[in-house]
Amino acid sequence: MSKSVIFKSGDARAVPQGAASRLSAGAISWLIAQTFWVGGIWLLQFLVLPALSKLGLAPLLVDDLAATLKPLLLGLAAVCAGLQALVLVAALGLPALWRDIRGQLLLTTMLMVAGYFGVHWLGLEAPRWQLFNYMVLAFCGLLLVLQPVPARQGG
């Protein structure tokens, strides 16, 4: 018989002793932020927009929805990547932003968001550049999902 959760005997609260119960607030914040921005970007680009097109909505309407939702999602990605950068710095120190692969991916993410909004705010018509920024952001998120959650050193 296998045990899925082990409880402390005599504990009134019966807190599980598994790996999930040992996650710090920073690790939980990292995972939630990552879920929001990476999941949202992939969901919008590869599920929602193609599904709306396949449903028979007018292409102009789908393009208008994409033009409205993508900047909102990229703003969320910037905020969540900033939170993840704070968690990484708190766990591993400031040099982790440029020495650790997670920090490099987060910096690339923030740079791609800045590039996307920079083109948008300058009023340039560069939809391919914005799509490039969006796709690099999506793949940085995918690579970030494959990395372990940062943990404090020495503890």
C-alpha positions in Angstrom: 0.0 0.0 0.0 1.5 3.4 -1.0 1.2 6.5 1.0 0.5 9.7 -0.9 0.7 12.1 2.1 2.4 11.6 5.4 0.9 13.4 8.4 2.6 14.2 11.7 1.0 12.0 14.4 -0.7 13.9 17.2 -0.9 17.1 15.2 -4.4 18.6 15.3 -3.9 20.5 12.1 -2.5 17.5 10.2 -0.2 19.4 7.9 1.3 17.2 5.2 5.0 16.8 5.2 5.4 16.5 1.4 7.4 18.8 -0.9 4.5 21.2 -1.5 4.3 22.1 2.2 8.0 23.1 2.2 7.6 25.7 -0.5 8.4 29.2 0.6 6.2 32.2 -0.1 8.7 33.3 -2.8 8.6 29.9 -4.5 4.8 30.0 -4.5 4.8 33.5 -5.9 7.3 32.4 -8.6 5.0 29.5 -9.6 1.8 31.6 -9.7 3.4 34.5 -11.6 4.9 32.0 -14.1 1.6 30.3 -14.6 -0.2 33.6 -15.2 2.1 35.1 -17.8 3.5 32.0 -19.6 0.2 30.3 -19.6 -1.6 33.4 -20.7 0.7 34.1 -23.6 0.6 30.5 -24.9 -3.2 30.3 -24.4 -3.9 33.4 -26.3 -1.6 32.9 -29.3 -2.1 29.1 -29.8 -5.6 28.4 -28.5 -7.9 31.4 -28.2 -7.0 33.3 -31.4 -7.0 30.2 -33.7 -10.2 29.0 -32.1 -11.9 32.4 -32.8 -10.7 32.2 -36.4 -12.0 28.7 -36.8 -15.4 29.6 -35.3 -15.9 31.8 -38.3 -15.5 35.2 -36.8 -14.5 38.0 -39.2 -10.7 38.2 -39.5 -10.8 41.9 -38.8 -12.6 41.2 -35.5 -10.0 38.5 -34.5 -7.2 41.0 -35.4 -8.9 43.7 -33.3 -9.2 41.3 -30.3 -5.6 40.3 -30.7 -4.5 44.0 -30.9 -6.5 44.6 -27.6 -5.5 41.6 -25.7 -1.8 41.2 -26.5 -0.7 44.5 -24.9 -2.7 43.7 -21.8 -1.1 40.3 -21.6 2.4 41.7 -22.2 1.8 44.2 -19.4 0.9 41.3 -17.1 4.0 39.4 -18.3 6.2 42.4 -17.4 4.7 42.6 -13.9 5.0 38.9 -13.3 8.5 38.7 -14.7 9.4 41.6 -12.4 8.0 39.7 -9.4 9.9 36.6 -10.5 13.1 38.7 -10.8 12.5 39.9 -7.2 12.1 36.3 -6.0 15.3 35.3 -7.8 17.3 38.2 -6.3 15.9 37.5 -2.8 16.9 33.8 -3.2 20.2 34.0 -5.0 21.4 37.6 -4.9 21.6 40.4 -7.5 24.3 38.7 -9.6 21.9 35.9 -10.4 20.0 38.2 -12.8 22.9 38.0 -15.3 24.7 34.8 -14.2 21.7 32.4 -13.8 19.8 31.2 -16.8 16.5 32.1 -15.0 17.7 35.7 -14.6 18.9 35.9 -18.2 15.5 34.6 -19.4 13.7 37.2 -17.2 15.9 40.0 -18.4 15.2 38.9 -22.0 11.5 38.8 -21.2 11.5 42.4 -19.9 13.6 43.5 -22.9 11.1 42.0 -25.3 8.2 43.6 -23.5 10.0 47.0 -23.7 10.7 46.4 -27.4 7.1 45.6 -28.1 5.7 48.7 -26.2 8.5 50.9 -27.6 7.4 50.1 -31.2 3.8 50.6 -30.1 4.4 54.0 -28.4 6.7 55.3 -31.2 3.8 54.8 -33.5 5.8 52.7 -35.9 3.9 50.2 -38.1 6.0 47.1 -37.4 3.6 44.2 -36.8 6.3 41.6 -37.7 8.7 43.1 -35.1 5.9 43.0 -32.5 5.1 39.4 -33.4 8.8 38.5 -33.1 9.0 40.1 -29.7 5.8 38.2 -28.7 7.2 34.9 -29.9 10.6 35.3 -28.2 8.7 36.2 -25.1 6.6 33.0 -25.4 9.7 30.8 -25.9 11.6 32.5 -23.0 8.6 31.6 -20.8 8.6 28.1 -22.1 12.3 27.7 -21.2 11.7 29.4 -17.8 9.0 26.8 -17.0 11.6 24.0 -17.5 13.9 25.6 -14.9 13.7 24.8 -11.2 12.2 27.2 -8.7 14.9 29.3 -7.1 15.7 28.4 -3.5 17.7 30.1 -0.9 21.3 29.1 -0.8 22.5 27.5 2.4 19.1 26.6 3.7 
